[in-house]
Amino acid sequence: MLDNILPLTKLTPGVAFEIDPSLAIAGLRGMPRRLLLIGQVADTASIETGKVIGISTKAAADDRLGMGSMLHSMWQAAADNAIMGLPIDVIALHDDATAAAATGSVQFTGIATHAGTISLYVGGVSIRVGAAKGATASDIATAISADIANLPELPVNATVSGDTVNLTCNWKGETGNSIDIRLNYYYDDELPKGISATINPMTGGSLNPDLTPAIEAIKNYRATEIVSPYVDSVSMTLIEEELNNRWKPHDMQDGQLIVSMRGSEGEHLAWLADRNELNGHSIHTKADMTNPWETAAMAGAAIESRSVIDPVYPYVGARLHGYRPALPAEDLEETEHNNLLTDGGSYLTSNNNEGFLGRMVTNRTETNNGAEDASVRNLNWVKAMSYWRWFCVIEWLVKVHEKGFKIAKYVTEPIPGQRIITEEFVEEFQLRNYDKFMDAGIFQHRDFYKENLLIELDGTHGKVKIQEQPVLITQHYQTETKSQYRAGDVGRI
């Protein structure tokens, strides 16, 4: 029995032609994915603060975010690592009025007895100044300060005081303390003979902005990967609570948060001890050059770019374009990497001065009552199940809820054309969804899924209840081979 497009009460002649798009997409729906960057801009930036705004081009980023701002560098880092078509949104914040900016300095001494090159690196950006024979420390400091002024993308501004270059972060807050300052990164970098230098690291930055405006801005908005530069406990707690609520079945606007921090193994493990969120993952480094907020933006873009194609595809080995890793002798060791993974932290690997994602895990390591829990350790599993939930919700909304169905618990063969939900209907509907995920290489073992699929129709309350056990395809991380060789003689032993 087909539906009546024209009501039976309409008796006058006419023609009706209804277009219904609900069956247009027969295959796998692609879940919309968005990357959200939260960070600071200068008070003079043209962008409105505390609002989600899409930035698609470098020209727009330069104009609206302001070169040299934290958020501008995050956008550039993300754009350099994002697959084409991945939307990048931002939420701009201003400095807290009572915050302080981080400061540091580089002091030179001596006179160059031979011509050479000064190779200074600020946040991974190279500043190279030639020093002629006889150049004084003051000459070098003046030249470096001038070069910094000509690099608007740097996160610092400089003033010169005799033989010293004084650096001040372009924004206020704790994050500025993480700006790396160093001389001589590459093997052939060296100071001209007769010149020496003393680096005073960036310090003194205090009080990150309040994240409450950013939390308010994402109401009724969903980003699948959120990059935050703030790792202090207050900021982390605010955004973790928001994302935890979004994972609950009544909200379903879930997304994952990524942050990055630099420090020793002990500092990382102490920070991780206070984290236990399945929607949070963190990158931990020791002596790299790239600013942590840029590292997080790179990693977030790389992760989400792979998830667009396949959420269960391993993230290991994804290159972070523009990342400047630690020197091999200064980097975290494999044992430290393993300890981080055990406690819910992720790491990067490096080769030939390039950085790559290691194994990516969530910050969740135990149940709420303190028992060890590895059920959501792998970020891929959370991404895959987030996709499955979204897909099933959309399929039910588009193909069932918008149509107007009845529920019949005892009808086994409804009249053809009747929109009646039966247990058989629900089973077929779920199996069709499951088959699409099997074809995409996300799920496996259809027979197991079907055997453990429980369906209950609650006609009194108009509910369909489903309990299921999808079987994820997992990731390959290790290979073991045992080789028993024989030397010369293959006779019986």
C-alpha positions in Angstrom: 0.0 0.0 0.0 1.6 3.3 -1.2 1.3 6.6 0.7 -1.2 9.2 -0.5 0.6 12.3 -1.5 -2.7 14.1 -2.0 -5.2 13.6 0.8 -8.3 11.5 0.1 -10.4 14.5 1.1 -9.1 16.5 -1.9 -11.6 15.9 -4.7 -10.6 18.5 -7.2 -8.3 17.2 -10.1 -4.6 17.9 -9.9 -1.1 16.4 -10.1 1.3 16.1 -7.2 5.0 15.1 -7.3 6.9 14.8 -4.1 10.7 14.6 -3.9 12.0 12.6 -1.0 15.8 12.7 -0.5 15.9 10.2 2.4 17.2 7.3 0.3 19.6 9.4 -1.9 22.6 8.2 0.1 22.6 4.4 0.1 26.2 3.8 1.1 28.3 5.1 4.1 27.6 8.6 5.2 30.7 10.7 5.9 30.5 12.2 9.3 31.2 16.0 9.3 34.5 16.7 10.9 35.8 20.0 12.1 39.0 21.2 13.7 38.6 23.9 16.4 41.6 26.0 17.6 41.3 28.0 20.9 44.0 30.6 21.5 44.9 34.2 22.2 45.0 37.2 19.9 46.2 40.8 20.4 43.6 43.4 21.5 44.1 45.0 18.1 43.1 41.9 16.2 40.0 42.4 14.0 38.4 39.1 14.9 35.5 39.0 17.4 36.5 37.1 20.6 34.5 34.3 22.2 32.8 33.2 19.0 33.3 30.3 16.7 34.6 31.6 13.4 35.9 29.7 10.3 39.2 30.7 8.8 39.9 29.2 5.4 42.9 31.1 3.9 46.2 32.4 5.0 45.2 35.9 4.0 42.2 35.7 6.3 44.4 34.4 9.1 46.9 37.2 8.7 44.2 39.8 8.6 41.9 38.6 11.3 44.2 36.8 13.8 47.3 39.0 13.4 50.7 37.6 12.6 52.7 36.9 15.7 49.7 36.0 17.8 49.3 32.5 19.4 46.2 31.8 17.5 47.7 32.8 14.1 50.6 30.3 14.7 48.2 27.6 15.7 46.1 28.2 12.5 49.2 28.0 10.3 50.4 24.9 12.0 47.0 23.2 11.5 46.6 24.4 7.9 50.0 22.9 7.0 48.9 19.5 8.3 45.2 19.4 7.4 43.8 17.4 4.5 42.0 19.5 1.9 38.4 20.1 2.9 38.9 19.8 6.6 37.3 22.9 8.1 39.4 24.9 10.6 37.5 27.0 13.1 38.9 29.3 15.8 37.8 30.9 19.0 39.9 34.0 19.9 40.6 35.0 23.4 42.2 38.2 24.8 44.8 38.3 27.6 43.6 38.4 31.2 44.0 42.0 32.4 46.0 40.9 35.4 48.3 38.4 33.6 52.0 38.8 32.9 53.9 38.2 29.8 56.9 35.8 29.7 60.4 37.3 29.1 63.8 36.0 28.3 67.1 37.2 26.9 70.3 36.4 25.0 73.5 38.0 26.1 76.5 38.0 23.9 80.1 38.6 25.0 83.4 39.0 23.2 84.6 40.1 19.8 84.6 38.0 16.7 88.1 36.9 15.8 86.8 35.3 12.6 83.8 36.0 10.5 80.9 33.6 11.1 77.1 33.2 11.5 75.0 33.5 14.6 72.2 30.9 14.4 69.5 31.8 17.0 66.2 29.8 17.2 63.1 31.1 18.8 60.2 28.7 18.9 61.8 26.7 16.1 62.1 29.7 13.8 65.6 30.4 12.6 67.2 33.8 13.0 70.6 33.9 11.2 72.9 36.9 11.4 76.3 37.3 9.8 79.1 38.5 12.0 82.2 40.0 10.4 85.6 39.7 11.9 85.9 42.3 14.6 82.1 42.4 15.3 81.3 43.2 18.9 78.7 41.6 21.1 76.7 44.8 20.9 76.9 44.7 17.1 75.5 41.2 17.1 72.7 42.0 19.6 71.6 45.0 17.5 71.6 42.9 14.3 69.5 40.1 15.9 67.0 42.5 17.3 66.6 44.1 13.9 66.1 40.7 12.3 63.4 39.7 14.9 61.6 43.0 14.0 61.5 41.8 10.4 59.9 38.4 11.3 56.3 39.2 12.2 55.4 35.6 12.6 57.6 35.2 15.7 55.9 34.9 19.1 58.1 37.5 20.7 59.2 41.0 20.2 62.8 42.2 21.0 64.6 45.2 22.3 68.4 45.6 22.6 70.3 46.8 25.6 74.0 46.9 24.8 75.1 43.3 24.3 71.8 41.8 25.3 68.7 41.0 23.3 65.6 41.2 25.5 62.6 39.1 24.4 59.0 39.5 25.5 56.2 37.2 24.5 53.5 38.8 22.3 50.8 37.8 24.7 50.4 37.3 28.4 50.0 34.0 30.4 51.8 30.8 31.4 52.1 29.5 27.8 54.9 32.0 26.9 57.2 30.3 29.4 57.3 27.4 26.9 58.8 29.3 24.0 62.1 27.6 23.3 65.2 29.8 22.8 68.5 28.2 21.7 71.6 28.6 19.6 73.1 26.1 17.2 70.5 23.4 16.4 72.0 21.8 13.3 75.3 20.0 13.3 77.1 22.8 11.4 75.8 25.6 13.5 78.5 27.3 15.6 79.2 30.7 17.1 82.0 32.7 15.4 85.3 32.3 17.3 85.7 34.9 20.0 81.9 35.1 20.7 80.0 33.4 23.5 76.4 33.7 24.6 74.2 33.2 27.7 70.6 32.4 27.2 68.1 33.2 29.9 65.0 31.1 29.1 61.5 32.5 28.9 59.9 32.8 32.3 57.6 35.0 34.3 54.4 34.4 32.3 51.4 34.0 34.5 47.6 33.5 34.4 46.1 32.0 31.3 42.8 33.4 30.0 39.5 32.1 31.4 38.1 29.4 29.1 34.5 30.0 30.1 33.8 32.2 27.0 35.1 29.4 24.7 33.0 26.8 26.5 29.9 29.0 26.0 30.8 29.6 22.4 30.6 25.9 21.5 27.1 25.3 22.8 25.1 23.6 19.9 28.4 23.4 17.9 30.4 20.3 17.3 34.1 20.0 16.6 35.5 16.5 16.3 39.0 17.6 17.3 39.6 20.6 19.6 43.1 22.1 20.1 43.7 24.0 23.3 47.1 25.6 24.3 46.3 25.6 28.0 47.3 22.7 30.2 46.8 24.3 33.6 44.4 22.4 35.9 41.7 25.0 35.9 41.5 25.2 32.1 41.7 21.4 31.7 38.9 20.8 34.2 36.6 23.2 32.4 36.9 21.8 29.0 37.1 18.1 30.2 33.7 18.6 32.0 32.2 20.0 28.8 33.5 17.2 26.6 32.5 14.5 29.1 28.9 15.8 29.0 29.0 15.7 25.2 29.9 12.0 25.3 26.7 11.2 27.2 23.8 9.7 25.2 21.5 12.7 25.6 24.0 15.1 23.9 26.1 13.3 21.3 28.1 16.4 20.2 31.2 14.6 21.3 34.7 15.6 20.2 38.2 15.0 21.4 40.6 17.5 23.0 44.3 17.6 22.2 46.9 19.5 24.1 50.7 19.4 24.2 53.3 20.1 26.8 57.1 20.0 27.2 58.9 18.7 30.3 60.7 15.9 31.9 59.3 12.4 32.3 58.5 13.1 35.9 56.6 16.3 35.1 54.6 14.6 32.4 53.6 11.7 34.7 52.6 14.0 37.5 50.4 15.9 35.1 48.8 12.7 33.7 48.0 11.5 37.3 45.3 14.2 37.4 43.8 13.2 34.0 41.4 10.4 33.3 39.3 11.4 30.3 38.5 9.3 27.3 37.9 12.5 25.3 41.3 13.9 26.0 44.7 13.0 24.5 48.0 14.7 25.0 51.4 15.0 23.3 54.4 14.9 25.6 57.8 16.1 24.6 61.1 16.9 26.3 63.4 19.2 24.5 61.8 20.0 21.1 61.9 23.5 19.5 58.3 23.9 18.3 55.9 25.7 20.6 53.6 23.2 22.3 50.4 25.0 21.1 51.7 24.6 17.5 52.6 21.0 18.1 49.0 20.3 19.3 47.6 22.1 16.3 49.8 20.0 13.9 48.9 16.8 15.6 45.2 17.6 15.8 45.1 18.3 12.1 47.0 15.2 11.2 44.8 13.0 13.4 41.6 14.4 12.1 42.8 14.2 8.5 43.4 10.5 8.9 40.1 10.1 10.7 38.3 11.6 7.7 39.5 8.7 5.6 39.3 5.9 8.1 38.9 6.4 11.9 40.5 3.1 12.8 43.6 3.6 10.6 46.6 3.9 12.9 48.0 7.4 13.4 51.6 6.1 13.9 54.0 7.6 11.5 51.9 10.6 10.4 54.3 13.3 9.6 53.9 16.7 11.4 54.9 19.3 8.7 56.9 22.1 10.2 57.7 20.4 13.5 61.2 20.8 14.9 62.1 17.9 17.2 64.6 17.6 20.0 68.1 16.6 19.2 68.4 12.7 19.5 70.6 12.9 22.6 68.0 15.2 24.4 64.8 13.4 23.4 62.6 11.1 25.5 63.8 7.5 25.3 61.7 4.5 24.4 61.3 3.5 28.0 59.9 6.9 28.8 57.6 6.6 25.8 56.2 3.4 27.2 55.7 4.9 30.6 53.8 7.7 29.1 51.5 5.3 27.2 50.9 3.4 30.4 49.8 6.5 32.1 47.6 7.9 29.3 50.1 10.1 27.4 51.2 10.1 23.8 54.5 10.9 22.2 56.3 11.9 19.0 59.1 10.2 17.2 61.7 11.9 15.0 64.1 11.2 12.1 66.2 13.6 10.1 65.0 16.6 12.0 61.3 15.8 11.3 58.6 14.7 13.7 56.0 11.9 13.5 53.1 10.8 15.6 53.8 7.8 17.8 51.0 5.6 19.2 48.0 7.8 20.2 46.1 7.0 23.4 43.5 8.8 25.5 44.1 10.1 29.0 41.7 7.5 30.3 43.5 4.8 32.3 41.1 3.7 35.0 37.5 3.4 35.9 35.8 6.0 38.1 36.4 3.7 41.1 40.1 3.5 40.4 40.4 0.1 38.7 42.7 -0.2 35.7 40.8 0.2 32.5 42.2 -0.2 28.9 38.8 -0.3 27.2 39.2 3.2 25.7 43.0 3.4 25.7 43.3 3.6 21.9 42.2 6.9 20.4 41.1 5.1 17.2 38.5 3.1 19.2 36.9 6.2 20.6 37.0 7.9 17.1 35.4 4.8 15.5 32.6 4.4 18.0 31.9 8.2 17.9 31.5 7.7 14.1 29.2 4.6 14.6 27.0 6.4 17.0 26.7 9.4 14.8 25.9 7.2 11.8 23.2 5.2 13.5 21.6 8.3 14.9 21.4 10.0 11.5 20.1 6.8 9.8 17.3 6.5 12.3 16.4 10.1 12.2 16.4 10.4 8.4 14.9 7.0 7.5 12.6 6.3 10.4 11.8 9.2 12.7 11.1 11.7 9.9 8.7 9.2 8.3 6.4 8.6 11.2 6.3 4.9 12.1 4.2 2.8 14.4 5.4 0.0 16.7 3.9 -3.5 16.7 5.3 -6.0 19.1 3.1 -8.9 17.9 2.7 -8.2 14.2 4.9 -10.6 12.2 3.7 -9.8 8.7 2.4 -6.2 8.4 0.4 -5.1 5.5 2.7 -4.1 2.6 3.4 -0.4 2.6 2.5 0.1 6.3 5.1 1.9 8.3 5.3 -0.5 11.2 8.4 -1.2 13.3 8.8 -4.8 14.2 11.7 -6.7 15.7 12.6 -8.0 12.3 12.5 -4.5 10.9 15.0 -3.3 13.6 17.3 -6.2 13.1 17.4 -5.7 9.3 18.0 -2.0 9.8 20.9 -2.5 12.2 22.5 -5.2 10.1 22.4 -3.0 7.0 24.2 -0.3 9.0 26.7 -2.9 10.3 27.4 -4.2 6.8 28.3 -0.7 5.6 30.9 -0.4 8.4 32.2 -3.9 7.5 32.6 -2.9 3.9 34.5 0.2 5.1 37.0 -1.9 7.1 35.8 -0.6 10.5 33.8 -3.5 11.9 34.1 -7.3 11.5 32.3 -10.6 12.4 28.7 -10.0 11.3 27.6 -13.3 12.7 28.7 -12.4 16.2 27.0 -9.0 16.0 23.8 -10.6 14.8 23.8 -13.3 17.5 24.3 -10.8 20.3 21.9 -8.2 18.9 19.1 -7.7 21.5 15.9 -5.8 20.5 13.0 -4.8 22.7 9.9 -2.9 21.6 8.2 -0.8 24.2 4.9 0.1 22.5 3.5 1.7 25.7 6.2 4.4 25.6 6.8 4.4 21.9 10.4 3.2 22.3 12.8 0.9 20.4 15.5 -0.5 22.6 18.7 -2.0 21.1 21.7 -3.6 22.8 24.5 -4.5 20.5 28.2 -5.7 20.5 29.9 -4.3 17.4 33.4 -5.9 16.8 36.0 -3.3 15.9 38.9 -3.9 13.5 41.9 -2.9 15.6 45.4 -1.5 14.8 48.7 -3.2 14.1 51.5 -1.9 16.3 53.9 -4.9 16.8 55.3 -7.8 14.9 57.0 -10.8 16.6 59.2 -13.3 14.7 61.1 -16.2 16.3 63.9 -17.4 14.1 65.5 -20.7 14.9 68.5 -20.9 12.6 70.7 -23.9 11.8 74.4 -23.7 11.1 75.6 -25.9 8.3 73.9 -29.2 9.2 70.1 -29.8 8.8 70.3 -33.3 10.2 67.9 -34.5 12.8 68.6 -33.0 16.2 
